Amino acid sequence: MATTYSSIGKRTKRLDAPPKLTGSERFTADLALPGMLRARIVGSEVAHARIRSVRKDAALAVPGVVAVLTNDDLPIRTDESGMPVTELLAGHEALYVGHPVALVLAETEVAAQDAAELVEIEYEPLPVVIDIKEAIREDAPLVSQGRSGAFEEEAAMHNADAASAGTDGEDLPPNVSNAVNFVRGDIDQGFREADEIVELDLRSLAVHQGYIETQVALAAPDLFDRITVYTSTQAAFHGRQKVADTLGLPLDAVKIVPMPVGGGFGGKFVLIEPLVAAAARAVNRPVLLQYTRSDDFLTGNPAPEAAFRIRLGAKRDGTLTALDVSIVYDAGSASGSPLGIAAILVGGYYRFPHLRITGYETRTHRPSSGSYRAPGAQQATFAIESAMSEMAARLGIDDIEIRLRNCATEGDLRPNGGPWPRIGLKECLEALRDHPAWQHREQARASGRGVGVAIGGWPGGIEPASAACRLDADGKLTVMLGSVDLNGTNTTFAQIAAEVLGTNVDDIRVVTADTDAAPYAGGTGGSKITYTVGPAVKRAVEDAVEQIKNIAAQHLEAAPEDLELVDGTVRVKGVPGAAVTLKEIAALSMSMSGGFTPVQGRGGSGITQSAPGFAAHLAEVSVDDLTGEVTVHRYVAVQDVGFAINPAAVEGQIHGGVAQGIGWALYEGLPYDAEGQPRASTLMDYALPRARMIPPIETVLVEIASEAGPYGAKGVGEPPAIPGAAAIANAIRDATGARLTSLPIHAADVLEQIG
């Protein structure tokens, strides 16, 4: 018999909806502090050059300009040899177009912009490395001298498998910063056993996260040698650590105030916060830096370009025999990419008795790569799912049947040797198989459309988390968290708290506090916040409930175990007249003569087992024979969500993920020419999908409960963004017979293939 809940499992409006819908929400760029300066970056005009000089005089002559800073002017911590531990601005070498070389500080935005255009930089051009296949050659020009990135830390915050993916001790080409090598069985024997072999070369361009609010931070020093950073961030505590480490400050000298985030999708862990904090300390005044849209495209941290060569073998009945994959991921100008995650996923969805996966992460003269909603998974899924559908077509086997025959289940090994825990991949495929869109696919084909399917999965992240709560004088419960609410998680936590407390969501406040006051939580990413912070919230409120019952028991002269909480009231079971309200409990605990301790609940979680989430998608498309234009008419997304605490929020996450997947498939990409100049640096030439480009999206929620998540919930943010590109490519193949292998799939490419 299904459990009946009062608050969870219900469609609930987001707590942050009113201020955001009315425009009253205050974002970082809306802040103004006394004496605040506006900052503008001056980026490199060339992809690789030695910086000979930076002339500031003309810029400093602009009225209102206070300073023009280079890396040497910033108070960066030095190592034992006296060298700065990092470069916040390009020092003597520019490594990509847009690489910040100087920072202009002025009283107004206009003055800062005018002055930035007057800073003169003298360059000595150096060889440029852009193509990732060329970058991994032994004789390729060296990109940089060991500059490292932050992705390794971000990867660990996204995915528990990431730390196990690297290869140590391998002799690597000069620009290759990491490698993977997974082997199982005898790959040659596996292909000898195959009756059919599919070989594909696939490529995906870099993709920007596409958030509305660009990178922005405001840093303010105070009289006590502390600095406060207000920022649009996904990871407050990680940001505090990075600022403190970079500036050489004690941890308690840095406070991060996480502001409402106008979209992040993995791109807002830590990027500009250390730079803004250093600038503020350099001039001892508050400094606000907000990237322009072009700044964001040129010097942000996009999802990286990737290339796959895949060879897949199967028997006539569709049983897979072997998988051989070589991978190259672009790390940009600094090391760090989702190579390891991609390698685990490309060979982890299905059972392969014989497997070999090798991969390189290489540096190029582009901005360093970052996270983007399921980092590494979209590219890897595009590769394996394109090959799977191609195999099904060649063998004449149903697209879903071949997947069901081979899909991973609990206990099957991933390429890194770790077994899958309980997962819902098979159940998602079965639900999609039974959906009318698949059952009636021949009708769609009869009208000239193609139907494609693909799966996608995310191992999920794990990270310790804590929560606190208190009962306030008005009888409402305030839950205090250190996690950033990007996508309605605070509403989910309010539902959890209300369920435990036996009250309404309206009687719960959820506050994301600054790092001075907040309980610890990891970065918001990797589909783990509800999964890890949710149990901490539940335990904190349970702790508070125990305290509330102890107070009520003395007040009502009853045993705590005989009490229950219903509708904001503590009452004796079976005796409705013997009751006390939460407001009265609060008064008793806060009265000078009450003799009771104020109610303060605490809870934590230290989950060690991730809860993978899987999705199975179907896309129905048409292709214009004259133009090659692809139109997506129908989309079905089936996803294992564990338990939908707020079905409305879960469906919203799926809708957003599907829209991003369609953008990845058909519209979005950051190409570069041979000299390293980007061909897309504004929204005039970078195509984000508009509402009219997104079809109606049907969602099907599968609930395979997790063991550790609150009420069985799993993270839901990553999986819906993963299968889209593959599903659409497979639908195009079904409609036209053409196998498109590069993302995004442009109309001209389709026309060339079908022409």
Secondary structure, DSSP 8 states (H G I E B T S, - for coil): -----SSTTS----TTHHHHHHT----GGG---TT-EEEEEEE-SSSSEEEEEEE-HHHHTSTTEEEEE-GGGS---B-TTS-BSS-SS--SEE-STT-EEEEEEESSHHHHHHHHTT-EEEEEE------HHHHTSTTS----SS-B-SHHHHHHHH-TTGGG----S----TTEEEEEEEEES-HHHHHHT-SEEEEEEEEE--B----SS--EEEEEE-TTS-EEEEE--S-HHHHHHHHHHHHT--GGGEEEEE---S--TTS-SSSSHHHHHHHHHHHTS-EEEE--HHHHHHHS--B--EEEEEEEEE-TTS-EEEEEEEEEEEEETSB--SHHHHHHHHTTSB--SEEEEEEEEEE-SS------SSTTHHHHHHHHHHHHHHHHHHHT--HHHHHHHHB--TT-B-TTS-B--S--HHHHHHHHHTSHHHHTHHHHHHTT-EEEEEEEEE------EEEEEEE-TTS-EEEEESS--SSSHHHHHHHHHHHHHTS-GGGEEEEE--TTTS-----S-SS-HHHHHHHHHHHHHHHHHHHHHHHHHHHHTS-GGGEEEETTEEEETTEEEEEEEHHHHHHHHH-TTT-----EEEEEE---S---EEEEEEEEEEE-TTT--EEEEEEEEEEE-SS-SSHHHHHHHHHHHHHHHHHHHHT----B-TTS-BS--STTTS----GGGS--EEEEEE----SSSGGG----SSGGGSSHHHHHHHHHHHHHS----EES--HHHHHHHH-
